[in-house]
Amino acid sequence: MKIMVCLKQVPHQDARLDVRADGTWIQEDNIKFEINSYDTYALEEALRAKDEDDSTEVVAVSVGPDRVTQALRTALGMGADRAVHVNDPEAQGSDALGTAKILAAVAKEENPDIIYAGLMADDDNLAAVPPMLAELAGIASTTGALKVSKANGTVTVDREIEGGSHEVVEVQTPCLIAVQTGLNQVRYASLKGIMKAKKKPLDVKTAADLGLSGQVGAGAAKVKVESISPPPKGDRAEIIEGSAAEAAAGLMAKIKELGLL
């Protein structure tokens, strides 16, 4: 079995985010990046399949500038066999559809049995790339996976739906599964794994290599970010004075006043 895992590198959760002077995105210089949290669960699920069957090949794929190599090396250190890095200025500024086109082109070259991806990215929360990727690759897909089991080419997925409910679906391989956080317990890269990762293949491709020259990147994007800004400051907090009993009574009165109870 071959499993392809889609990874995105996003700003570290503790990074200080400042808006660029032109207001189009955040300043990315001098901040730390990490693998998107949803994608770490996708990677772990693929590595567990490899633990069960050592013949399984896990290929980590990511799109982005030079710094993305760090995320891919981390995936290799955790146990992935190979990595593919689409690193091309022409691909920068791609919208969700452009990114999906790139990943679909890689998928068609790799021909995996299963593609794992995170449900969404921590930085934009779009949840758009996985379904688009599946459609472009011509394979079945399901999202919000909280439990995955495989047998005889059939993948059974317990997925989360609106309202906190669950449904169970079955898809035939090849397929794409976009996973929810909490699907598993993500492992750390061991020192031995990190040392081995230095010798594992990490292929670098361009848009032209994938037959996508002129079809991706900022120029081809159908969705563009016009501007971003920090959220407006809200009203100051109201302090309820008095003893514990008085504060509790005041809090209940305020809750009723606001119609929250």
C-alpha positions in Angstrom: 0.0 0.0 0.0 1.1 3.6 -0.7 -0.1 6.5 1.4 0.3 10.1 0.5 0.1 12.7 3.3 -0.5 16.3 2.5 1.3 18.7 4.9 1.1 22.4 5.3 3.5 24.6 7.2 1.8 27.3 9.2 3.0 29.9 11.8 3.8 28.4 15.2 0.8 28.6 17.6 2.9 30.8 19.9 4.3 33.1 17.2 3.6 36.8 17.4 1.7 37.8 14.3 2.0 41.2 12.8 0.3 42.5 9.6 2.4 43.6 6.7 2.6 47.3 6.0 0.4 46.7 2.8 -2.2 44.8 4.9 -2.2 41.8 2.5 -0.8 39.2 4.9 1.2 38.7 8.0 4.9 39.4 8.3 6.6 36.0 7.9 10.2 37.0 8.6 11.7 35.9 11.9 8.7 33.8 13.1 8.7 30.1 13.7 6.7 27.7 11.6 5.4 24.2 12.3 3.3 21.5 10.7 -0.4 22.3 10.6 -1.9 20.6 13.7 -4.6 18.8 11.7 -2.0 17.4 9.3 0.0 15.9 12.2 -3.0 13.6 12.9 -3.1 12.7 9.2 0.6 11.8 9.2 0.2 9.8 12.4 -2.6 7.8 10.8 -0.5 7.0 7.8 2.5 6.0 10.1 0.2 3.7 12.1 -0.7 1.9 8.8 3.0 1.5 8.2 3.5 0.1 11.7 0.9 -2.6 10.9 2.4 -3.4 7.6 6.0 -2.6 7.0 5.6 -2.8 3.2 3.4 0.3 3.3 5.1 3.4 1.8 4.4 6.8 3.3 5.1 9.8 1.1 4.8 13.3 2.6 4.0 16.1 0.2 4.0 19.9 0.8 3.9 23.1 -1.2 5.8 26.2 -0.2 9.2 28.0 0.0 12.5 26.7 1.2 11.4 26.7 4.9 8.9 23.9 4.2 11.9 21.6 4.0 11.9 21.7 7.8 8.4 20.4 8.0 9.1 17.6 5.5 12.3 16.6 7.4 10.2 16.4 10.6 7.8 14.1 8.8 10.7 11.9 7.6 12.0 11.9 11.1 8.7 10.6 12.4 8.8 7.7 10.0 7.7 8.8 6.5 9.7 7.1 3.7 9.9 9.8 1.2 9.0 13.5 0.7 8.0 15.7 -2.2 8.5 19.4 -1.9 6.8 21.6 -4.6 9.1 24.7 -4.3 8.6 27.2 -7.1 8.0 31.0 -7.0 5.4 30.4 -9.7 3.3 28.4 -7.2 3.5 31.1 -4.5 0.2 32.9 -3.8 -1.9 30.0 -5.0 -5.4 29.9 -3.7 -7.0 26.7 -2.4 -7.8 25.5 -6.0 -4.3 26.2 -7.1 -2.9 24.2 -4.2 -5.3 21.4 -4.9 -4.2 21.3 -8.5 -0.6 21.0 -7.4 -1.3 18.2 -4.9 -3.5 16.4 -7.5 -0.7 16.5 -10.0 1.6 14.9 -7.4 -1.0 12.4 -6.6 -1.4 11.3 -10.2 2.4 10.8 -10.3 2.5 8.9 -7.1 -0.8 6.9 -7.6 -1.4 6.3 -3.8 -4.0 4.0 -2.4 -5.0 6.5 0.3 -4.4 10.3 0.6 -4.5 11.6 4.1 -4.9 15.3 4.8 -5.9 17.5 7.7 -9.5 18.7 7.7 -8.4 22.3 7.5 -5.4 24.6 8.0 -4.8 26.5 11.2 -4.0 29.7 9.4 -7.0 30.0 7.1 -9.6 27.4 8.3 -10.9 27.0 4.7 -11.2 23.2 4.7 -11.4 23.5 0.9 -8.2 21.9 -0.4 -8.9 18.2 0.5 -12.3 17.9 -1.3 -10.9 19.9 -4.3 -7.9 17.6 -4.4 -10.1 14.5 -4.4 -12.3 15.8 -7.2 -9.3 16.8 -9.4 -7.7 13.4 -8.7 -10.9 11.6 -9.6 -11.1 9.7 -6.3 -13.7 9.3 -3.5 -13.3 11.3 -0.4 -14.7 11.9 3.1 -13.9 14.5 5.7 -14.0 15.0 9.5 -12.6 11.5 10.2 -12.5 10.5 13.8 -11.8 6.8 13.3 -10.5 4.9 10.3 -10.4 1.2 9.6 -9.3 -0.6 6.5 -10.1 -4.1 5.0 -9.9 -5.5 1.5 -9.7 -2.2 -0.3 -12.6 -0.7 1.7 -12.0 2.2 4.2 -14.6 2.7 6.9 -14.7 6.1 8.4 -16.5 7.4 11.5 -16.8 11.1 10.7 -18.0 14.1 12.7 -20.9 16.0 11.2 -22.7 19.2 12.2 -24.2 19.3 15.7 -21.6 17.0 17.1 -23.3 13.9 15.6 -21.4 11.1 13.8 -22.0 9.1 10.7 -20.2 6.0 9.3 -19.3 5.9 5.7 -17.4 3.4 3.5 -15.2 4.4 0.5 -13.2 2.3 -1.9 -9.6 2.9 -2.5 -8.1 4.9 -4.0 -9.6 7.6 -1.7 -8.8 10.7 0.3 -9.6 11.1 4.0 -9.5 14.5 5.7 -9.0 13.9 9.4 -10.2 15.8 12.5 -8.0 16.6 15.4 -8.1 13.9 18.2 -8.1 11.0 15.7 -5.0 9.6 17.4 -2.1 10.4 19.6 0.7 11.9 17.5 4.2 10.6 18.0 7.4 12.6 18.3 10.3 12.3 15.9 13.0 10.2 17.7 16.7 11.1 17.6 17.3 8.0 15.6 14.5 8.9 13.2 15.9 12.4 12.8 19.3 11.0 11.9 17.8 8.6 9.4 15.7 11.4 7.9 18.9 13.1 6.6 19.4 10.2 4.2 15.8 9.8 3.1 14.8 11.1 -0.4 13.3 14.6 -0.6 12.4 15.4 -4.2 11.9 19.0 -5.2 9.5 19.8 -8.0 8.3 22.9 -9.9 5.0 23.8 -11.4 6.5 23.1 -14.8 7.6 19.6 -13.7 3.9 18.9 -12.9 2.6 20.3 -16.1 1.0 23.3 -14.3 3.0 26.2 -15.6 0.7 29.3 -15.8 -2.1 27.4 -14.0 -1.2 28.1 -10.4 0.2 30.9 -8.3 -1.1 34.4 -7.5 -1.7 35.2 -11.2 -4.1 32.2 -11.6 -5.8 32.6 -8.3 -9.5 33.0 -8.4 -9.7 34.0 -4.7 -7.4 36.8 -3.5 -6.9 38.2 -0.1 -7.6 42.0 -0.4 -6.6 42.8 3.2 -6.3 41.5 6.7 -6.3 43.3 10.0 -6.2 42.5 13.7 -9.7 42.0 15.3 -11.2 45.2 16.8 -10.7 45.6 20.5 -13.8 44.8 22.4 -15.4 46.6 25.4 -13.5 46.5 28.7 -14.4 43.7 31.0 -16.9 44.5 33.8 -15.7 43.7 37.3 -18.3 42.5 39.7 -17.4 43.6 43.2 -18.4 42.2 46.6 -18.1 39.0 48.5 -18.2 35.6 46.8 -22.0 35.4 47.4 -22.5 39.0 46.2 -20.3 38.4 43.1 -22.2 35.2 42.3 -25.6 36.9 42.6 -24.3 39.8 40.5 -23.0 37.4 37.8 -26.4 35.6 37.7 -28.2 38.9 37.4 -25.9 40.0 34.5 -26.4 36.7 32.7 -30.2 37.0 33.0 -30.0 40.6 31.8 -28.1 39.6 28.7 -30.6 36.8 28.0 -28.1 34.0 28.3 -30.1 32.0 30.8 
